[in-house]
Each structure stands twice: as structure tokens, then as C-alpha cells.
Amino acid sequence: MNPILAIFKEHNISDVQINELFQTLTENPFAAMATIGQLGIPAEKLQQLMSMVMQNPALIKEAVEELGLDFSKVEAAKAQLQP
């Protein structure tokens, strides 16, 4: 299992919530960050999660693909954030 998804599972985040979070990520990354903050994951685990993603950004792609979502939408959302 993808380590991002494993952290969510470890904190009893439902499959529905995980899918909604990644769907939000494909549409609006800023909203996804706000949603992550509302999931009740302890700050130290969020820091660990962010560190993992920063060291290996491909983990997001792997998680999106594992959930059966379209990674090109994540790339499109990311491109909209670029100046």
C-alpha cells in the first residue's frame, strides 16, 4: 500500500474520505490542503506525510493511480497554480 494511503488508514480515514480528498486534489490543491487539516491527523504525522511527499513526489502519483483516479488532472491543477 502506498505510504500516504497507509497513514490515512492508520488514522481511520475512510475510503470515501480518501477518495474525496484525492478528487479535491485533482480539482483544487489548496482546498485539499484545508481538507487534510480537518481529518484529525496529529501534526507530527502530517509533518511526516509532507516530508515523504517532498522527498518523493511520485508517491502522490502512485496514490492517485492506486485509487483509480486520473493523475493528469493533478498535473493540470498543479499547472494552474504556477505563475
Rosetta constraint file for C-alpha pairs under 8 A:
AtomPair CA 1 CA 5 HARMONIC 6.85 0.50
AtomPair CA 1 CA 6 HARMONIC 6.35 0.50
AtomPair CA 2 CA 6 HARMONIC 6.13 0.50
AtomPair CA 2 CA 59 HARMONIC 7.06 0.50
AtomPair CA 2 CA 62 HARMONIC 6.87 0.50
AtomPair CA 2 CA 63 HARMONIC 5.90 0.50
AtomPair CA 2 CA 66 HARMONIC 7.80 0.50
AtomPair CA 3 CA 7 HARMONIC 6.23 0.50
AtomPair CA 3 CA 59 HARMONIC 7.68 0.50
AtomPair CA 4 CA 8 HARMONIC 6.60 0.50
AtomPair CA 4 CA 49 HARMONIC 6.57 0.50
AtomPair CA 4 CA 59 HARMONIC 7.20 0.50
AtomPair CA 4 CA 60 HARMONIC 7.67 0.50
AtomPair CA 4 CA 63 HARMONIC 6.97 0.50
AtomPair CA 5 CA 9 HARMONIC 6.16 0.50
AtomPair CA 5 CA 18 HARMONIC 7.75 0.50
AtomPair CA 5 CA 63 HARMONIC 6.71 0.50
AtomPair CA 6 CA 10 HARMONIC 5.97 0.50
AtomPair CA 7 CA 11 HARMONIC 6.46 0.50
AtomPair CA 7 CA 45 HARMONIC 7.70 0.50
AtomPair CA 7 CA 49 HARMONIC 7.63 0.50
AtomPair CA 8 CA 12 HARMONIC 6.51 0.50
AtomPair CA 8 CA 13 HARMONIC 5.23 0.50
AtomPair CA 8 CA 18 HARMONIC 7.40 0.50
AtomPair CA 8 CA 41 HARMONIC 8.00 0.50
AtomPair CA 9 CA 13 HARMONIC 5.39 0.50
AtomPair CA 9 CA 14 HARMONIC 7.10 0.50
AtomPair CA 11 CA 41 HARMONIC 6.50 0.50
AtomPair CA 13 CA 17 HARMONIC 6.29 0.50
AtomPair CA 13 CA 18 HARMONIC 6.67 0.50
AtomPair CA 13 CA 39 HARMONIC 7.35 0.50
AtomPair CA 14 CA 18 HARMONIC 6.22 0.50
AtomPair CA 15 CA 19 HARMONIC 6.06 0.50
AtomPair CA 16 CA 20 HARMONIC 6.10 0.50
AtomPair CA 17 CA 21 HARMONIC 6.00 0.50
AtomPair CA 18 CA 22 HARMONIC 6.28 0.50
AtomPair CA 19 CA 23 HARMONIC 5.97 0.50
AtomPair CA 19 CA 67 HARMONIC 6.91 0.50
AtomPair CA 20 CA 24 HARMONIC 6.03 0.50
AtomPair CA 21 CA 25 HARMONIC 6.18 0.50
AtomPair CA 21 CA 32 HARMONIC 5.95 0.50
AtomPair CA 21 CA 35 HARMONIC 6.86 0.50
AtomPair CA 21 CA 36 HARMONIC 7.47 0.50
AtomPair CA 22 CA 26 HARMONIC 6.35 0.50
AtomPair CA 22 CA 32 HARMONIC 7.41 0.50
AtomPair CA 22 CA 64 HARMONIC 6.79 0.50
AtomPair CA 23 CA 27 HARMONIC 6.62 0.50
AtomPair CA 23 CA 69 HARMONIC 7.55 0.50
AtomPair CA 24 CA 28 HARMONIC 5.67 0.50
AtomPair CA 24 CA 29 HARMONIC 6.84 0.50
AtomPair CA 24 CA 31 HARMONIC 6.75 0.50
AtomPair CA 24 CA 32 HARMONIC 5.46 0.50
AtomPair CA 25 CA 29 HARMONIC 4.54 0.50
AtomPair CA 25 CA 30 HARMONIC 7.77 0.50
AtomPair CA 25 CA 31 HARMONIC 7.30 0.50
AtomPair CA 25 CA 32 HARMONIC 5.05 0.50
AtomPair CA 25 CA 74 HARMONIC 6.55 0.50
AtomPair CA 25 CA 77 HARMONIC 7.79 0.50
AtomPair CA 26 CA 71 HARMONIC 7.56 0.50
AtomPair CA 26 CA 73 HARMONIC 5.07 0.50
AtomPair CA 26 CA 74 HARMONIC 4.28 0.50
AtomPair CA 26 CA 75 HARMONIC 7.80 0.50
AtomPair CA 26 CA 76 HARMONIC 7.77 0.50
AtomPair CA 26 CA 77 HARMONIC 5.97 0.50
AtomPair CA 27 CA 73 HARMONIC 7.14 0.50
AtomPair CA 27 CA 74 HARMONIC 7.26 0.50
AtomPair CA 27 CA 77 HARMONIC 5.95 0.50
AtomPair CA 28 CA 32 HARMONIC 6.43 0.50
AtomPair CA 28 CA 77 HARMONIC 6.32 0.50
AtomPair CA 29 CA 33 HARMONIC 6.35 0.50
AtomPair CA 29 CA 77 HARMONIC 6.89 0.50
AtomPair CA 29 CA 78 HARMONIC 7.35 0.50
AtomPair CA 30 CA 34 HARMONIC 6.55 0.50
AtomPair CA 31 CA 35 HARMONIC 6.20 0.50
AtomPair CA 32 CA 36 HARMONIC 6.18 0.50
AtomPair CA 33 CA 37 HARMONIC 6.46 0.50
AtomPair CA 34 CA 38 HARMONIC 6.66 0.50
AtomPair CA 35 CA 39 HARMONIC 6.67 0.50
AtomPair CA 36 CA 41 HARMONIC 7.91 0.50
AtomPair CA 37 CA 41 HARMONIC 7.40 0.50
AtomPair CA 41 CA 45 HARMONIC 6.55 0.50
AtomPair CA 41 CA 46 HARMONIC 6.56 0.50
AtomPair CA 42 CA 46 HARMONIC 6.41 0.50
AtomPair CA 43 CA 47 HARMONIC 6.15 0.50
AtomPair CA 44 CA 48 HARMONIC 6.22 0.50
AtomPair CA 45 CA 49 HARMONIC 6.06 0.50
AtomPair CA 46 CA 50 HARMONIC 6.11 0.50
AtomPair CA 47 CA 51 HARMONIC 6.03 0.50
AtomPair CA 48 CA 52 HARMONIC 6.18 0.50
AtomPair CA 49 CA 53 HARMONIC 6.32 0.50
AtomPair CA 50 CA 54 HARMONIC 6.07 0.50
AtomPair CA 51 CA 55 HARMONIC 6.12 0.50
AtomPair CA 52 CA 56 HARMONIC 5.96 0.50
AtomPair CA 52 CA 57 HARMONIC 7.81 0.50
AtomPair CA 52 CA 59 HARMONIC 7.97 0.50
AtomPair CA 53 CA 57 HARMONIC 4.83 0.50
AtomPair CA 53 CA 58 HARMONIC 7.60 0.50
AtomPair CA 53 CA 59 HARMONIC 6.28 0.50
AtomPair CA 53 CA 60 HARMONIC 7.03 0.50
AtomPair CA 57 CA 61 HARMONIC 7.52 0.50
AtomPair CA 58 CA 62 HARMONIC 6.24 0.50
AtomPair CA 59 CA 63 HARMONIC 6.08 0.50
AtomPair CA 60 CA 64 HARMONIC 6.09 0.50
AtomPair CA 61 CA 65 HARMONIC 6.09 0.50
AtomPair CA 61 CA 71 HARMONIC 6.18 0.50
AtomPair CA 62 CA 66 HARMONIC 5.96 0.50
AtomPair CA 63 CA 67 HARMONIC 6.20 0.50
AtomPair CA 64 CA 68 HARMONIC 6.36 0.50
AtomPair CA 64 CA 69 HARMONIC 5.34 0.50
AtomPair CA 64 CA 70 HARMONIC 6.94 0.50
AtomPair CA 64 CA 71 HARMONIC 6.13 0.50
AtomPair CA 65 CA 69 HARMONIC 5.63 0.50
AtomPair CA 65 CA 70 HARMONIC 6.93 0.50
AtomPair CA 65 CA 71 HARMONIC 6.80 0.50
AtomPair CA 70 CA 74 HARMONIC 7.43 0.50
AtomPair CA 71 CA 75 HARMONIC 6.51 0.50
AtomPair CA 72 CA 76 HARMONIC 6.15 0.50
AtomPair CA 73 CA 77 HARMONIC 6.12 0.50
AtomPair CA 74 CA 78 HARMONIC 6.10 0.50
AtomPair CA 75 CA 79 HARMONIC 6.12 0.50
AtomPair CA 76 CA 80 HARMONIC 6.43 0.50
AtomPair CA 77 CA 81 HARMONIC 6.79 0.50
AtomPair CA 78 CA 82 HARMONIC 6.85 0.50
